[in-house]
Amino acid sequence: MEQTAILQVEQVSKRFPGSPTPACDRISLTLQPGELLGLLGPSGCGKTTLLRIIAGFEQPNAGAVTINGRTVAGVNCWVPPEQRHTGMVFQDFALFPHLNAAENVAFGLRHHRKRLAKNAIAKRVAEVLALVGLANLKDRYPHQLSGGQQQRIALARALAPEPPSFSWMNP
C-alpha cells in the first residue's frame, strides 16, 4: 500500500505585483512521511515565499499544493491557513506581546477545529511547554524571555494543535 505524501508541491510559481522576477518559479517537491525537508539558498531566492504559500499566507499564481492528500491551493481551490492544519514558526516568532507564554501557546487552541474545553487547552499547553523545556516560564511575557526562549514558545505554539505533519512526534 502506497503512503500518501505529507506534502506535494507541483509547479508552484509566485510573482509579486511590480516585480519583474518571480519569487518562486515552477517549484515541485514531494515530502513523504518520516522525511525531513530543508530549503537552502541565498537571501531573496523564495524560500520564505514557498513556505508562506504552503502555510496559506500567500496564494500561488500557478501550480498546486497538496497536504496529506488534500489539495489546499490550485486552480479554483484555496483553503485558508487556519483550515490547513499545519504548524509554522516564523522568523520573527510573531508572539503576542500582551500575552504571556502560556497564553501565546493556547492562542491557536482556542480557535482549534476540535473546539477544546478549557481544561483540555490547559493540559495541552502544559504538555508542549514541558516538551520545549519552558514549563517554569509560563507566566512570563515575550519581553521577559530571551530570544531562544521566545523561539521555543513559538515552536510550542506551532506544535500545540498537533498538526498531522507533526504526528510522528507522538507515536
N, C-alpha and C positions, 0 to 999 in steps of 0.2 A: 504494500500500500504506500503510495507516494504522499509525503508530507506537504501540507500547504505552506508556502513561503510566508514568513513573518512579514516581509516587506518586498514589494516588487515595484520598481520604478521603471517605466517604459517610455523612452524617447521624450523625457521631460525637458521643456525649454521655458525660459522666462526672460523677457526683455522688459525693462522698466521704461516708462514713457520718457522720451527725451534722450535716451541713451542709445548710441549707435551700436554698442556691443551687447550681446545677450549676457545676462548674469549666469545663466545655465543654458547649455546648448546641447540638446538631444542626449541627456544623461539617462543611462539604463543600468540597472543593477538588481540583483536578487539576493535576499538575505534569508537563509534557511534557519529553522530552529536550532539553537545551540551555536550558531556562528556569531562572530563579532565583526563589526564593520568600523573601519577608521577612514575618515576623509582627510586627506593631506593635500596641501597645495599652498601656493603663495597667497598673500593677502589680496582680496578682491577677486578671487577666481570662482566664487559661487558656492563655497561650502555652506555658509550660513543660510544663503538663499535656498539651497536644496533642502536643508533641514527644516526651514520655515515652511516650505511647500509640503513636505511630508507631514509636519505637525498641523497644517491647515491655516497658518498665519499669512500665507501668500497663495495666490492662485496661479497655476502654471498657464502659459499661453498655449502650450501644446503638450501632448503626452498624457500619461495616466499614472496614478499612484494607487496601489492596492495594499491594504494592511490586513493580514490574516484572512486572505481570500475575499475581502470586501473592497470594492473599488470606492475610494474616497475622493478622488479627483480625476476628471477626464472629460471627454465630450459629453455635454449635458448632464454632468454629475459633479456635485460639490457637497461634501459633508463638512459641517463646521467643526472647528478644533475640539470643542467640548464633547462631540459625539464620536471622536476617533479613538478614544480610549488609549491614548499614548501618554508618555511622560517625557517632559523636556526640561532640561536645566539650561537657563540662558547664561550667556557670557557674563552679564552683569547681575546675575542671580534673581533680579526682579522681586525682591522681598518687599512686603508692605511695611513701611517704616512705623506705622501706627499700630501694628500687630506684633505681639511677642512671638517667640519661636514656635510655641505650640499652636498659636492661632494661625500663623503662616502655614504650618503643615496641615492644619484642619481645614483651611480655606476651600480646597478642592473637594474635600469630603462632604462639605455642607451642600454642594451642588452636584453630588455624585449621582450617577444614573440609578443606583440602587436605593436612594433615599434612606441613608443610615440613621439610626437612632443616636441620640446624644452620647449614651454610654458606649456604643459601638465606635463612634468617632473618637472618643477619649481613649479607648483601648487601642485603636489603630495608631493614633498619634503617639502614644507611649511606646508602642512596638517599633515604629520607624525611628523615633528619636533614640531609642536604645540601640537600634541597628547601626545608626551613624555615630554613636558614642556621645550623644548630647542630651541625654535624659535629664541631667542635672542643670541644664541651662534653659529649660523650657519656658521660664518666665522672663528671660532677657529679650530685649528689643534688638533689632538688627544693628543699631549704632553701638550697642554694648558687646557685640561679638567681633571676633577677629575675621579677617577675610576668609580664612579656611573654614571657620565655624559657620559663616554665612553660606558658604558653598555647600556645606553638609546639610544645612537646613533646607536649601533649595533642592538638594538631592532627595531628602526625606519627603518633601512636598510632592516631588515627581513620583516617588515610589508609593506614597500613601494610598492612592486609589487602586493599586495593584493592576496597572495596565497589563493586558495579555502579553505584550512583548517582554515583560519582566517576570513572567510566570516561572521561569527557570530558577528564580531565587527562592521559591517556596516549593520544594519538591513534594 
